[in-house]
Amino acid sequence: MTSPDNHAAAPGAPALKARSADAAAGLKNLHQLIQLRWIAVVGQLFTIEVAHYVLHLPLPLREMLMVVGCLALYNAISFLRWRTGHGVRNAELFLALLVDVAVLTVQLHLSGGTSNPFVFLYLLQVTLSAALLRTVHIWAMVLITTACFALLAHLSVPLRLPPDFARGLGSPYVLGLLVCFVLNAGLVVVFMSRIGHNLRQRDARLAAIRQRAAEEEHIVRMGLLASGAAHELGTPLATMAVILGDWRRDPALATHPALQEDVAEMQRQLQRCKTIVSGILMSAGETRGEASAQTTVCQFLDSLAREWQATRPVGQFSYDNRFGQDTPMVSDVTLQQMVFNVLDNARDASPHWVGLVAERDQDLLRITVTDDGPGFAAATLSQFGKPYQSSKGRPGGGLGLFLAMNVARTLGGSVQAHNRPGGGAQVTITLPLAAIALQEPPQHHGQR
């Protein structure tokens, strides 16, 4: 397992994950812009054809169609860029929107400038910028579109399309305004909702990253505290072991079998305490793979079940190993302690019966722990796996499941909990076998 030192050695990991979440959201938003640009290509072709052949407006068709062709070529390149899957930064989205503004400006310049009713499509670019870009880029886009509007008013030749507002929708200019409004409104609703969804996904991912970073920091602190406590407990436990050994050999006590039995039980419990302390020190000071044991999945599960049943008072313990064909694996104390934490929680809720079932699901190891207790409260289930979320009402409760959740997540697995329909609770640990499987050493030919 990852040690506290490993966590401390990578303080920039949350920042890297946050940048990755930003880049992933940018990739999705770039795809939205590509889709919008294809609509713009088709819309421009349709509008040019209607203006030239239906309204008989004198337009530089060759130049305008060349601009549409350039836009389509740029969009094809953008699509290839999107297919690479590399993250998209804010500046890249800004440059993509600038290309759209430039194309719109050229087309408006060739078709009447500010007298063209589609001049209000600049608002769509500003709206997209407000949704996608940072503040400095948003205001830059506002200034750029304003400057383009001013240049069109100064340099362009007005379109021979009189407003003729008195005719209402019979006026081509008013009809163009209506089409421009519908385009703006429809595209804003459709694409802004999609972009908003992408941004909400990014925010949720960033929130999960921050939560994970806080939990990992909490684990580091607990590991340091546990390590310090284990060191402090070493001396009194050693002293007690010496005293109990002297009592066991004391001739005066040898004639009292009941006392001898009590001393033997105290020695067994003391040995268990020393084993726990050693496990804490090993987990706090060694990474996974060091001081690990080579075994098989079935042997590990059987040994785990025997040890837990032997060291915990429980009315009835039901163990069912359904794993099937055995597989070599590497086990360590952390894996065992993860399952012990879940079993201990089940025993606390249901002292008379605890069930443990282990099975294989393709490339996964699934360990299911059940009990006949009152089950989880709704509030506990909603905060499952978070520290200090316990219904036991004692200080420090809830850390067992929290640690089990983080160990499983480190291995690429998960821990899930729900209440059983007939009463009691069920906690399922799922681990990928690849994370615990024994790696075969590479074969080096020619070695002696």
C-alpha positions as CSV (number, residue, x, y, z in Angstrom):
1,M,0.0,0.0,0.0
2,T,1.0,3.6,-0.4
3,S,2.8,4.9,2.6
4,P,2.4,8.4,4.1
5,D,5.8,9.3,2.7
6,N,4.6,8.6,-0.8
7,H,1.6,10.9,-0.3
8,A,3.8,13.6,1.1
9,A,6.2,13.3,-1.8
10,A,3.6,14.3,-4.4
11,P,2.0,17.5,-3.1
12,G,1.2,18.6,-6.7
13,A,-0.9,15.6,-7.5
14,P,-4.3,17.4,-6.8
15,A,-3.2,20.4,-8.9
16,L,-2.3,18.1,-11.8
17,K,-5.7,16.3,-11.5
18,A,-7.5,19.7,-11.4
19,R,-5.7,20.8,-14.6
20,S,-6.6,17.4,-16.2
21,A,-10.3,18.0,-15.3
22,D,-10.2,21.4,-16.9
23,A,-8.5,20.1,-20.0
24,A,-11.1,17.3,-20.3
25,A,-14.0,19.8,-20.1
26,G,-12.2,21.9,-22.7
27,L,-12.1,18.9,-25.0
28,K,-15.9,18.4,-24.7
29,N,-16.5,22.1,-25.3
30,L,-14.3,22.1,-28.4
31,H,-16.5,19.3,-29.8
32,Q,-19.5,21.5,-29.2
33,L,-17.8,24.3,-31.1
34,I,-17.1,22.0,-34.0
35,Q,-20.7,20.9,-34.2
36,L,-21.8,24.5,-34.1
37,R,-19.4,25.4,-36.8
38,W,-20.8,22.7,-39.2
39,I,-24.2,24.3,-38.6
40,A,-22.7,27.6,-39.5
41,V,-21.2,26.2,-42.7
42,V,-24.5,24.7,-43.8
43,G,-26.4,27.9,-42.7
44,Q,-24.1,30.2,-44.7
45,L,-24.4,28.1,-47.8
46,F,-28.2,28.1,-47.6
47,T,-28.3,31.9,-46.8
48,I,-26.0,32.8,-49.7
49,E,-28.1,30.7,-52.1
50,V,-31.4,32.2,-51.0
51,A,-30.0,35.8,-51.1
52,H,-28.6,35.3,-54.6
53,Y,-31.2,33.2,-56.3
54,V,-34.5,34.1,-54.4
55,L,-33.9,37.7,-53.4
56,H,-31.6,38.4,-56.4
57,L,-29.2,40.4,-54.3
58,P,-25.9,41.2,-55.9
59,L,-23.3,39.3,-53.9
60,P,-19.7,38.3,-54.5
61,L,-20.5,34.6,-54.7
62,R,-17.0,33.4,-55.4
63,E,-15.4,35.2,-52.5
64,M,-18.2,34.3,-50.1
65,L,-18.1,30.6,-51.0
66,M,-14.3,30.6,-50.7
67,V,-14.7,31.9,-47.1
68,V,-17.2,29.1,-46.4
69,G,-14.7,26.6,-47.8
70,C,-11.9,28.0,-45.6
71,L,-14.3,27.7,-42.6
72,A,-15.1,24.1,-43.5
73,L,-11.4,23.2,-43.9
74,Y,-10.6,24.8,-40.5
75,N,-13.4,22.8,-38.9
76,A,-12.1,19.6,-40.4
77,I,-8.6,20.3,-38.9
78,S,-10.3,21.1,-35.6
79,F,-12.1,17.8,-35.7
80,L,-8.7,16.0,-36.3
81,R,-7.3,17.9,-33.4
82,W,-10.3,16.8,-31.2
83,R,-9.8,13.2,-32.2
84,T,-6.3,13.2,-30.7
85,G,-7.9,13.3,-27.3
86,H,-5.4,15.8,-25.9
87,G,-6.7,18.3,-23.4
88,V,-7.9,21.7,-24.6
89,R,-6.8,24.8,-22.7
90,N,-8.8,28.1,-22.4
91,A,-6.5,29.9,-24.8
92,E,-7.2,27.3,-27.6
93,L,-10.9,27.8,-27.2
94,F,-10.4,31.6,-27.4
95,L,-8.5,31.3,-30.6
96,A,-11.2,29.0,-32.1
97,L,-13.8,31.6,-31.3
98,L,-11.6,34.3,-32.8
99,V,-11.6,32.3,-36.1
100,D,-15.4,32.2,-36.1
101,V,-15.5,36.0,-35.4
102,A,-13.1,36.6,-38.3
103,V,-15.1,34.5,-40.7
104,L,-18.4,36.2,-39.7
105,T,-16.8,39.6,-40.1
106,V,-15.5,38.8,-43.6
107,Q,-18.9,37.4,-44.7
108,L,-20.7,40.5,-43.4
109,H,-18.2,42.8,-45.1
110,L,-18.9,41.1,-48.4
111,S,-22.7,41.2,-47.9
112,G,-23.6,44.7,-46.6
113,G,-21.8,45.1,-43.3
114,T,-24.0,46.5,-40.5
115,S,-27.0,46.7,-42.9
116,N,-27.0,42.8,-43.0
117,P,-29.5,41.6,-40.4
118,F,-27.2,38.7,-39.5
119,V,-24.8,41.2,-37.9
120,F,-26.4,40.3,-34.6
121,L,-24.7,36.9,-34.7
122,Y,-21.8,38.6,-33.0
123,L,-23.9,38.3,-29.8
124,L,-23.8,34.5,-30.2
125,Q,-19.9,34.6,-30.1
126,V,-20.0,36.8,-27.0
127,T,-22.4,34.5,-25.3
128,L,-20.3,31.4,-26.1
129,S,-17.2,33.3,-24.8
130,A,-19.0,34.1,-21.5
131,A,-19.8,30.4,-21.0
132,L,-16.4,29.0,-22.1
133,L,-13.7,31.4,-21.3
134,R,-12.1,33.2,-18.4
135,T,-12.9,36.8,-17.6
136,V,-9.9,38.3,-19.4
137,H,-10.8,36.4,-22.6
138,I,-14.5,37.3,-22.3
139,W,-13.8,41.0,-22.2
140,A,-11.2,40.6,-25.0
141,M,-14.0,39.0,-27.1
142,V,-16.4,41.9,-26.3
143,L,-13.8,44.5,-27.4
144,I,-12.9,42.5,-30.6
145,T,-16.5,42.1,-31.7
146,T,-17.2,45.7,-31.0
147,A,-14.3,46.8,-33.1
148,C,-15.4,44.5,-35.9
149,F,-18.9,46.0,-35.8
150,A,-17.4,49.5,-35.9
151,L,-15.1,48.6,-38.9
152,L,-18.0,47.2,-40.8
153,A,-20.0,50.3,-40.3
154,H,-17.1,52.4,-41.6
155,L,-15.8,50.3,-44.5
156,S,-18.6,48.1,-45.8
157,V,-20.9,49.0,-48.7
158,P,-24.6,48.8,-47.5
159,L,-26.7,46.0,-48.7
160,R,-29.4,46.9,-51.2
161,L,-32.0,45.6,-48.9
162,P,-34.3,48.4,-47.6
163,P,-35.6,47.8,-44.1
164,D,-39.2,48.6,-45.1
165,F,-40.5,47.9,-41.5
166,A,-44.0,48.8,-42.5
167,R,-44.4,45.5,-44.4
168,G,-43.8,43.5,-41.3
169,L,-42.7,39.9,-42.2
170,G,-43.2,40.8,-45.8
171,S,-39.9,42.8,-45.6
172,P,-36.8,40.7,-46.5
173,Y,-34.9,42.7,-43.9
174,V,-37.4,42.0,-41.1
175,L,-37.6,38.4,-42.2
176,G,-33.7,38.2,-42.0
177,L,-33.9,39.7,-38.5
178,L,-36.4,37.1,-37.4
179,V,-34.2,34.3,-38.8
180,C,-31.2,35.8,-37.0
181,F,-33.1,35.9,-33.8
182,V,-34.3,32.3,-34.1
183,L,-30.7,31.2,-34.8
184,N,-29.3,33.1,-31.9
185,A,-32.0,31.9,-29.5
186,G,-32.0,28.2,-30.7
187,L,-28.2,27.8,-30.7
188,V,-27.8,29.5,-27.4
189,V,-30.4,27.2,-25.7
190,V,-29.0,24.0,-27.3
191,F,-25.3,24.6,-27.0
192,M,-25.3,26.5,-23.8
193,S,-27.2,23.7,-22.1
194,R,-24.6,21.2,-23.4
195,I,-21.7,23.4,-22.4
196,G,-23.2,24.0,-19.0
197,H,-23.5,20.2,-18.6
198,N,-19.8,19.8,-19.5
199,L,-18.8,22.6,-17.0
200,R,-21.0,21.0,-14.2
201,Q,-19.3,17.7,-14.9
202,R,-15.9,19.4,-14.6
203,D,-16.9,21.1,-11.3
204,A,-18.1,17.8,-9.9
205,R,-14.8,16.2,-10.9
206,L,-12.8,19.0,-9.3
207,A,-14.9,18.7,-6.1
208,A,-14.2,14.9,-6.0
209,I,-10.5,15.6,-6.5
210,R,-10.4,18.1,-3.7
211,Q,-12.3,15.7,-1.4
212,R,-9.9,12.9,-2.3
213,A,-6.9,15.2,-1.5
214,A,-8.4,16.1,1.9
215,E,-9.1,12.4,2.6
216,E,-5.5,11.4,1.7
217,E,-4.1,14.2,3.9
218,H,-6.4,12.9,6.7
219,I,-5.0,9.4,6.2
220,V,-1.4,10.7,6.4
221,R,-2.1,12.4,9.7
222,M,-3.8,9.3,11.1
223,G,-0.9,7.1,9.9
224,L,1.6,9.4,11.7
225,L,-0.5,9.4,14.8
226,A,-0.9,5.6,14.8
227,S,2.8,5.1,14.2
228,G,3.7,7.4,17.1
229,A,1.2,5.6,19.4
230,A,2.5,2.2,18.3
231,H,6.1,3.2,19.2
232,E,4.9,4.5,22.6
233,L,3.0,1.3,23.3
234,G,6.0,-0.9,22.5
235,T,7.7,-0.4,25.9
236,P,4.7,-1.0,28.2
237,L,3.7,-4.1,26.2
238,A,7.2,-5.5,26.5
239,T,7.2,-4.8,30.3
240,M,3.8,-6.6,30.7
241,A,5.1,-9.6,28.6
242,V,8.1,-10.0,31.0
243,I,5.8,-9.7,34.1
244,L,3.4,-12.3,32.8
245,G,6.2,-14.6,31.9
246,D,7.5,-14.4,35.5
247,W,4.0,-15.1,36.8
248,R,3.7,-18.1,34.6
249,R,6.9,-19.6,36.1
250,D,6.1,-18.6,39.7
251,P,5.9,-21.7,41.8
252,A,3.3,-20.1,44.1
253,L,1.0,-19.7,41.1
254,A,1.7,-23.1,39.6
255,T,-0.7,-24.7,42.1
256,H,-3.6,-22.6,40.9
257,P,-4.8,-23.8,37.5
258,A,-7.5,-21.1,37.2
259,L,-4.9,-18.4,37.7
260,Q,-2.5,-20.2,35.2
261,E,-5.3,-20.2,32.6
262,D,-6.0,-16.5,33.2
263,V,-2.3,-15.7,32.8
264,A,-2.2,-17.8,29.6
265,E,-5.2,-15.9,28.2
266,M,-3.6,-12.5,29.1
267,Q,-0.4,-13.6,27.3
268,R,-2.4,-14.5,24.2
269,Q,-4.2,-11.1,24.2
270,L,-0.9,-9.4,24.9
271,Q,0.6,-11.2,21.9
272,R,-2.3,-10.0,19.8
273,C,-1.7,-6.4,20.9
274,K,1.9,-6.7,19.9
275,T,0.9,-8.1,16.5
276,I,-1.4,-5.2,16.0
277,V,1.3,-2.7,16.9
278,S,3.8,-4.4,14.6
279,G,1.2,-4.3,11.8
280,I,0.7,-0.5,12.4
281,L,4.4,0.1,12.2
282,M,4.9,-2.0,9.1
283,S,2.0,-0.3,7.3
284,A,3.2,3.2,8.3
285,G,6.8,2.5,7.3
286,E,6.8,0.2,4.3
287,T,5.2,0.4,0.9
288,R,3.2,-2.5,-0.6
289,G,5.4,-5.2,-1.9
290,E,7.8,-5.0,1.0
291,A,7.4,-7.5,3.8
292,S,4.6,-9.0,1.8
293,A,3.8,-12.7,1.6
294,Q,3.4,-14.9,-1.4
295,T,0.2,-16.9,-1.2
296,T,-3.0,-17.7,-3.2
297,V,-6.4,-16.0,-3.1
298,C,-8.1,-19.0,-1.4
299,Q,-5.3,-19.5,1.1
300,F,-5.4,-15.8,2.0
301,L,-9.2,-15.8,2.4
302,D,-9.3,-19.0,4.5
303,S,-6.5,-17.8,6.7
304,L,-8.2,-14.4,7.1
305,A,-11.5,-16.0,8.1
306,R,-9.8,-18.4,10.6
307,E,-7.8,-15.6,12.3
308,W,-10.8,-13.2,12.5
309,Q,-13.0,-15.9,14.0
310,A,-10.3,-17.0,16.5
311,T,-9.7,-13.4,17.8
312,R,-13.2,-12.0,17.8
313,P,-16.1,-13.2,20.0
314,V,-19.1,-13.7,17.7
315,G,-22.1,-16.0,18.1
316,Q,-22.0,-17.6,14.7
317,F,-19.6,-16.8,11.8
318,S,-20.7,-18.1,8.3
319,Y,-17.8,-18.3,5.8
320,D,-18.3,-19.4,2.2
321,N,-15.4,-19.4,-0.2
322,R,-16.8,-19.5,-3.8
323,F,-13.7,-18.2,-5.5
324,G,-13.2,-21.3,-7.6
325,Q,-9.8,-22.0,-9.3
326,D,-7.1,-20.6,-7.1
327,T,-4.8,-17.8,-8.2
328,P,-1.4,-16.7,-6.9
329,M,-1.4,-13.4,-5.1
330,V,0.7,-11.1,-2.8
331,S,-0.9,-10.3,0.5
332,D,0.1,-7.9,3.2
333,V,-1.3,-6.7,6.5
334,T,-3.1,-3.8,4.9
335,L,-5.3,-6.1,2.8
336,Q,-6.1,-8.2,5.8
337,Q,-6.9,-5.2,8.0
338,M,-9.2,-3.8,5.4
339,V,-11.4,-6.9,5.5
340,F,-11.1,-7.0,9.3
341,N,-12.4,-3.5,9.6
342,V,-15.5,-4.4,7.7
343,L,-16.0,-7.6,9.6
344,D,-15.6,-5.7,12.9
345,N,-18.2,-3.2,12.0
346,A,-20.6,-6.1,11.1
347,R,-19.9,-7.8,14.4
348,D,-20.6,-4.6,16.4
349,A,-23.9,-4.3,14.7
350,S,-24.8,-8.0,14.9
351,P,-22.8,-9.8,17.6
352,H,-24.8,-13.1,17.2
353,W,-24.2,-13.6,13.4
354,V,-21.8,-12.4,10.7
355,G,-21.5,-13.7,7.2
356,L,-18.5,-13.6,4.8
357,V,-18.8,-14.7,1.2
358,A,-15.9,-14.5,-1.3
359,E,-16.4,-15.1,-5.0
360,R,-14.8,-14.4,-8.4
361,D,-16.5,-12.3,-11.0
362,Q,-14.3,-12.6,-14.1
363,D,-11.2,-10.5,-13.3
364,L,-12.6,-9.2,-9.9
365,L,-12.4,-10.5,-6.4
366,R,-15.7,-9.8,-4.6
367,I,-15.9,-10.1,-0.8
368,T,-19.3,-9.6,0.7
369,V,-19.9,-9.1,4.5
370,T,-23.4,-9.3,5.8
371,D,-25.0,-9.0,9.3
372,D,-28.4,-9.2,10.9
373,G,-28.2,-5.9,12.7
374,P,-30.4,-2.8,12.4
375,G,-28.8,-1.8,9.1
376,F,-27.3,1.6,8.1
377,A,-29.2,4.8,8.7
378,A,-30.1,6.8,5.6
379,A,-27.7,9.6,6.6
380,T,-24.8,7.1,7.0
381,L,-25.4,5.5,3.6
382,S,-25.5,8.9,1.9
383,Q,-22.1,9.7,3.5
384,F,-20.7,6.2,3.3
385,G,-16.9,6.0,3.3
386,K,-16.3,9.4,4.8
387,P,-14.5,9.7,8.2
388,Y,-16.4,9.9,11.4
389,Q,-19.7,8.9,9.8
390,S,-20.9,6.3,12.3
391,S,-24.1,5.4,14.1
392,K,-22.3,3.9,17.1
393,G,-22.2,7.2,18.9
394,R,-18.7,6.9,20.1
395,P,-15.8,9.3,19.4
396,G,-13.7,8.4,16.4
397,G,-16.3,6.0,15.0
398,G,-16.5,5.5,11.3
399,L,-12.8,5.3,10.6
400,G,-12.8,1.6,9.8
401,L,-15.0,1.9,6.7
402,F,-13.2,5.1,5.8
403,L,-9.9,3.3,5.8
404,A,-11.3,0.3,4.0
405,M,-12.7,2.5,1.3
406,N,-9.4,4.2,0.7
407,V,-7.4,1.0,0.6
408,A,-9.8,-0.5,-2.0
409,R,-9.8,2.7,-4.0
410,T,-6.0,2.7,-4.0
411,L,-6.0,-0.7,-5.5
412,G,-8.6,0.3,-8.2
413,G,-11.5,-1.3,-6.4
414,S,-14.5,-0.1,-4.5
415,V,-16.6,-0.6,-1.3
416,Q,-20.3,-0.4,-1.5
417,A,-23.0,-0.8,1.2
418,H,-26.7,-1.2,1.3
419,N,-29.4,-2.5,3.6
420,R,-30.8,-6.0,3.1
421,P,-34.5,-6.3,2.3
422,G,-35.0,-8.8,5.2
423,G,-33.0,-6.7,7.7
424,G,-29.4,-6.2,8.4
425,A,-26.7,-4.6,6.2
426,Q,-24.4,-5.8,3.4
427,V,-21.0,-4.4,2.5
428,T,-19.3,-5.5,-0.7
429,I,-15.5,-5.1,-1.4
430,T,-14.6,-5.4,-5.0
431,L,-10.9,-5.6,-6.0
432,P,-9.3,-6.2,-9.4
433,L,-7.3,-9.3,-9.4
434,A,-4.6,-7.6,-11.4
435,A,-3.9,-5.3,-8.4
436,I,-3.2,-8.2,-6.0
437,A,-2.0,-10.9,-8.4
438,L,1.5,-12.2,-8.1
439,Q,3.7,-10.8,-10.9
440,E,5.9,-13.4,-12.6
441,P,9.5,-12.4,-12.7
442,P,10.9,-11.6,-16.2
443,Q,13.0,-14.4,-17.7
444,H,16.5,-13.3,-18.7
445,H,18.1,-15.7,-21.1
446,G,21.8,-16.3,-20.7
447,Q,21.9,-15.7,-17.0
448,R,23.7,-18.1,-14.8
